[in-house]
Amino acid sequence: MFLTLAGWFVLPSLAAQVPLGLLPDGKPSLELGTASAIAQPYNPLDSNSLDRSSWQLDEPPPANETGHFVFETVNSLLQHWPNTRYRNGHTMVPGVIPKGTLLYHGAVNDTIPTVPEWTATDPEHSILFCQGSPDTGCWHLTLAATRPLKDIIAWGELRPDWRFKEDQRIVDLCKWGAPYAVDGYVRMEMDFEVMLCDFAAGVEVVSWSHLASLVEPVSTVPKIPNHFLLRMFEVMQAGSWHNRYPGDTRINLDLAGIVSLYDTTLAPSLVGSRDGQERCDHGIGAISSVDIEAVRRSVSRTLERDQNDISGIDWKTLFRVIVERYSERFDLMDYLLNSENDTTVDQALKVHVQLRVMLTPYIFYSTVPPSASYDLSNSWATPVFKACGTAHTSSIISYISSLNPSERLLLHAVQETAREICRVITNMWASGVLAGLDIYLPRDSTPDAAQMVRLMGSWRQELSALMAWLDWSVWVRCRPACEPEEICYLPSWPINVPRGRRPRHPPLPLTHGLLMQVASPQDDDWRMPQPKCIRRVAPYGF
């Protein structure tokens, strides 16, 4: 038996979990909005769609391509930073919390929950809810998993009117997951949490401590300013420990069971709703009832499948290898392209060196440009493009029949992402070769200043467009870096929710007067959070 990270959907509040369209009676909800397209039966990605025959350097991805969204989603799973940027996720992944993992719960009284309730993965989070007066103190529970716990993890925007109906939501989820032996559901709030269905199943009490109250007594002794903000900051800081790869390692994901609403064969009704939208505006309100049923069947099949029904491919590492290979180099190229420290020719030479290094494993002995620059499509460089674009996946294609539908989705995401990366950098490299920048493929003429200015402008545009298309959160950081007493921070739930979007009866943290005073961002800051430095010590501010 193992704990599955169960289908929870992160609403803009980062605190909502509901099964896809699951109402208390267990029926799919039709209140998600009007279908934008006629839904079609779910068919796994086939080999034809996975192996593009076209390797034209002037052919960008289709406008409705979602492989790069799936790629960055997978690369960001269980990482706090990227999922703070994009709260409206679309993905469900089964996973396991290993035996011996500690979970925490703060309470007002000495009663261990007998109904589904939340647990924190870090005590800094649960302590915030250890409420009680100075006269009574509070209670703090530490649990340990006695066996692997089975959970499902999911991101998505669904039914805003349920945002704070946590009690009903977790009850419904646990009822839905019971036939699949689901122990709980993982969500991301200020930090990661596990919503346990049964505090007596698969866990044991390590300690049930009667602690001194966190409520400040009336005293003449000097105190730390903004004591509540201190505790709130410490929760945020605990969440930041899991900001970047590898994220929260206490939850082991089974990527071979991923179900994504970015899968256009699974949820075709959502394709039209994303037209012209930035990723921060993607939602699932337009999903059709037919697609809802298809998603639910896919999740059910994932939970019912034989755990040996996988190819054995380490998908997590495959995704990470690609990000590590290109992310820092693209960052450097972006800096070089916009630097004012060198002449234009020197800048171009430095950038071209980076392009040549990335493509070296794919530049064949037979790769030779034409004697005249008449080939505007750079077709002579197509073999380089294809070798680069298939380098990480060609061996997998040979046994594609052994991949389940989830793994085919992962393969498609890698293929589409690698293809566009290699298309752009091959084009940039080839234009540099024709401009006379490659010492291994010299031209008869030397580059002139005017030509270099045009080339650099084109490169800036191409690289900028590629990085925006990839939209990797690894590039989102505080610039300049924060001081030692500061931490890089993205506006987060609950303290940065715009006042106009707060519910009439918010959960405990939002009721605190100090918090209500400091949290007043503009809607754009909440819609598309931007990194900023905030203090790690008093005086605090968010």
Backbone hydrogen bonds, N-H to C=O, Kabsch-Sander energy under -0.5 kcal/mol:
donor,donor_aa,acceptor,acceptor_aa,energy
3,L,149,L,-2.4
5,L,151,D,-9.4
6,A,4,T,-0.9
6,A,184,G,-0.7
8,W,6,A,-1.2
10,V,8,W,-0.5
11,L,9,F,-0.7
14,L,11,L,-3.0
21,G,19,P,-0.6
22,L,19,P,-1.8
23,L,21,G,-0.7
23,L,27,K,-2.0
26,G,23,L,-3.0
29,S,21,G,-2.7
33,G,30,L,-0.5
36,S,269,S,-0.6
36,S,286,A,-1.1
39,A,37,A,-0.6
50,L,46,D,-1.3
51,D,47,S,-1.3
52,R,50,L,-0.6
55,W,53,S,-0.5
59,E,56,Q,-1.7
65,E,62,P,-1.7
69,F,66,T,-0.6
70,V,66,T,-2.2
71,F,67,G,-2.4
72,E,68,H,-2.2
73,T,69,F,-2.1
74,V,70,V,-2.6
75,N,71,F,-2.5
76,S,72,E,-0.9
76,S,73,T,-0.8
77,L,73,T,-0.6
77,L,74,V,-1.0
79,Q,76,S,-2.0
80,H,242,H,-2.6
81,W,243,N,-0.8
83,N,79,Q,-1.2
84,T,80,H,-0.9
84,T,81,W,-1.0
85,R,81,W,-1.7
86,Y,82,P,-2.0
87,R,85,R,-0.6
89,G,87,R,-1.6
92,M,259,V,-3.0
93,V,153,I,-3.6
95,G,151,D,-2.1
96,V,252,N,-2.7
97,I,149,L,-2.3
100,G,145,A,-3.1
101,T,98,P,-1.7
103,L,143,L,-2.3
104,Y,120,A,-2.4
105,H,141,L,-2.3
107,A,139,W,-2.9
112,I,110,D,-0.6
117,E,196,L,-1.7
119,T,194,V,-1.6
120,A,104,Y,-3.7
121,T,192,F,-1.6
125,H,122,D,-1.5
126,S,122,D,-1.3
127,I,123,P,-2.6
128,L,124,E,-0.6
128,L,125,H,-0.7
129,F,126,S,-1.4
130,C,127,I,-1.9
131,Q,129,F,-1.9
136,T,133,S,-0.7
137,G,133,S,-2.8
138,C,211,L,-2.3
139,W,107,A,-2.2
140,H,209,S,-2.5
141,L,105,H,-3.4
142,T,207,S,-2.9
143,L,103,L,-3.2
144,A,204,E,-2.2
145,A,101,T,-2.1
146,T,202,G,-2.4
147,R,202,G,-0.9
149,L,97,I,-2.7
150,K,2,F,-1.2
150,K,3,L,-1.6
151,D,3,L,-3.5
151,D,95,G,-1.9
151,D,149,L,-0.6
152,I,4,T,-2.7
152,I,5,L,-1.3
152,I,184,G,-0.9
153,I,5,L,-1.0
153,I,93,V,-2.8
154,A,186,V,-0.6
155,W,91,T,-2.6
158,L,156,G,-0.6
162,W,159,R,-2.3
163,R,160,P,-1.8
165,K,162,W,-1.5
166,E,164,F,-1.3
169,R,165,K,-2.1
170,I,166,E,-2.5
171,V,167,D,-1.7
172,D,168,Q,-2.4
173,L,169,R,-2.3
174,C,170,I,-2.5
175,K,171,V,-2.2
176,W,172,D,-2.4
177,G,173,L,-2.5
178,A,174,C,-1.2
180,Y,177,G,-1.4
181,A,178,A,-2.0
182,V,177,G,-2.0
183,D,150,K,-2.7
184,G,4,T,-0.6
184,G,150,K,-1.3
185,Y,195,M,-1.7
186,V,152,I,-1.3
187,R,193,E,-2.1
189,E,187,R,-0.5
189,E,191,D,-3.0
193,E,187,R,-2.8
194,V,119,T,-2.7
195,M,185,Y,-3.9
196,L,117,E,-2.0
196,L,194,V,-1.0
197,C,183,D,-2.6
198,D,183,D,-0.5
201,A,198,D,-1.4
202,G,200,A,-0.5
204,E,144,A,-2.2
206,V,142,T,-3.1
207,S,142,T,-1.5
209,S,140,H,-2.5
211,L,138,C,-2.7
211,L,209,S,-0.9
214,L,130,C,-0.6
215,V,132,G,-0.6
219,S,217,P,-0.6
230,L,226,N,-1.9
231,R,227,H,-1.8
232,M,228,F,-2.6
233,F,229,L,-2.9
234,E,230,L,-2.2
235,V,231,R,-1.6
236,M,232,M,-2.1
237,Q,233,F,-2.9
238,A,234,E,-2.2
239,G,235,V,-2.2
240,S,236,M,-1.8
241,W,237,Q,-0.8
241,W,238,A,-0.8
242,H,239,G,-1.6
243,N,240,S,-1.9
247,G,244,R,-2.6
248,D,78,L,-2.3
249,T,247,G,-0.9
251,I,248,D,-1.0
252,N,96,V,-3.2
253,L,251,I,-0.7
254,D,94,P,-3.1
255,L,253,L,-0.8
257,G,254,D,-2.1
258,I,255,L,-1.7
259,V,92,M,-2.7
261,L,90,H,-3.0
263,D,260,S,-1.3
264,T,262,Y,-1.0
266,L,263,D,-1.1
267,A,263,D,-2.4
270,L,267,A,-1.6
271,V,268,P,-1.3
274,R,270,L,-0.8
274,R,271,V,-1.1
275,D,272,G,-1.2
277,Q,274,R,-2.3
281,D,278,E,-2.0
282,H,279,R,-1.6
284,I,157,E,-0.6
287,I,284,I,-1.6
292,I,288,S,-2.1
293,E,289,S,-1.9
294,A,290,V,-1.9
295,V,291,D,-2.6
296,R,292,I,-2.4
297,R,293,E,-2.4
298,S,294,A,-2.1
299,V,295,V,-2.5
300,S,296,R,-2.5
301,R,297,R,-2.7
302,T,298,S,-2.1
303,L,299,V,-2.1
304,E,300,S,-1.8
305,R,301,R,-1.5
309,D,306,D,-2.5
310,I,308,N,-2.1
315,W,313,I,-1.6
318,L,314,D,-2.0
319,F,315,W,-2.5
320,R,316,K,-1.9
321,V,317,T,-2.8
322,I,318,L,-1.5
323,V,319,F,-1.9
324,E,320,R,-2.9
325,R,321,V,-2.0
326,Y,322,I,-1.6
327,S,323,V,-2.8
330,F,326,Y,-2.6
331,D,327,S,-1.9
332,L,328,E,-2.3
333,M,329,R,-2.7
334,D,330,F,-2.5
335,Y,331,D,-1.8
336,L,332,L,-2.8
337,L,333,M,-2.7
338,N,334,D,-1.0
338,N,335,Y,-0.6
339,S,336,L,-0.9
347,Q,343,T,-2.6
348,A,344,T,-2.5
349,L,345,V,-2.5
350,K,346,D,-2.2
351,V,347,Q,-2.4
352,H,348,A,-2.6
353,V,349,L,-1.8
354,Q,350,K,-1.4
355,L,351,V,-2.0
356,R,352,H,-2.7
357,V,353,V,-2.4
358,M,354,Q,-2.1
359,L,355,L,-1.8
360,T,356,R,-1.2
360,T,357,V,-0.5
362,Y,359,L,-2.5
363,I,359,L,-0.6
363,I,360,T,-1.1
364,F,362,Y,-0.9
367,T,364,F,-1.6
368,V,366,S,-0.9
374,Y,372,A,-1.7
375,D,372,A,-0.5
376,L,374,Y,-1.4
378,N,375,D,-1.4
381,A,378,N,-2.0
382,T,379,S,-1.7
384,V,381,A,-0.6
385,F,381,A,-2.0
386,K,382,T,-2.8
387,A,383,P,-2.2
388,C,384,V,-2.4
389,G,385,F,-2.9
390,T,386,K,-1.7
391,A,387,A,-0.5
391,A,388,C,-0.9
393,T,390,T,-1.0
394,S,390,T,-2.5
397,I,393,T,-1.9
398,S,394,S,-0.8
399,Y,396,I,-1.6
400,I,397,I,-1.6
402,S,399,Y,-1.7
403,L,400,I,-1.9
408,R,404,N,-2.1
409,L,405,P,-1.7
410,L,406,S,-1.8
411,L,407,E,-2.6
412,H,408,R,-2.5
413,A,409,L,-2.1
414,V,410,L,-2.2
415,Q,411,L,-2.8
416,E,412,H,-2.7
417,T,413,A,-2.0
418,A,414,V,-2.9
419,R,415,Q,-2.5
420,E,416,E,-1.9
421,I,417,T,-2.2
422,C,418,A,-2.7
423,R,419,R,-2.4
424,V,420,E,-2.2
425,I,421,I,-2.4
426,T,422,C,-2.0
427,N,423,R,-1.9
428,M,424,V,-2.4
429,W,425,I,-2.5
430,A,426,T,-2.9
431,S,427,N,-2.2
432,G,428,M,-1.7
433,V,429,W,-2.2
434,L,430,A,-2.3
435,A,431,S,-1.0
436,G,433,V,-1.7
437,L,432,G,-2.6
439,I,437,L,-0.7
441,L,438,D,-0.7
452,M,448,D,-2.0
453,V,449,A,-2.2
454,R,450,A,-1.9
455,L,451,Q,-2.5
456,M,452,M,-2.9
457,G,453,V,-1.9
458,S,454,R,-2.2
459,W,455,L,-2.7
460,R,456,M,-2.6
461,Q,457,G,-1.9
462,E,458,S,-2.5
463,L,459,W,-3.1
464,S,460,R,-2.4
465,A,461,Q,-2.2
466,L,462,E,-2.1
467,M,463,L,-2.7
468,A,464,S,-2.1
469,W,465,A,-2.1
470,L,466,L,-2.7
471,D,467,M,-2.9
475,W,472,W,-1.6
476,V,473,S,-1.7
477,R,475,W,-0.8
486,E,483,E,-2.3
487,I,534,I,-2.4
489,Y,532,K,-2.9
496,N,492,S,-2.4
497,V,494,P,-1.2
501,R,498,P,-2.3
502,R,499,R,-1.4
510,L,507,P,-1.2
511,T,507,P,-0.6
511,T,508,L,-1.8
512,H,509,P,-1.0
516,M,512,H,-2.1
517,Q,513,G,-1.4
518,V,514,L,-1.7
519,A,515,L,-1.8
520,S,518,V,-1.1
526,W,522,Q,-1.4
527,R,523,D,-3.1
528,M,524,D,-2.5
532,K,489,Y,-2.1
534,I,487,I,-2.4
536,R,485,E,-3.3
537,V,485,E,-0.7
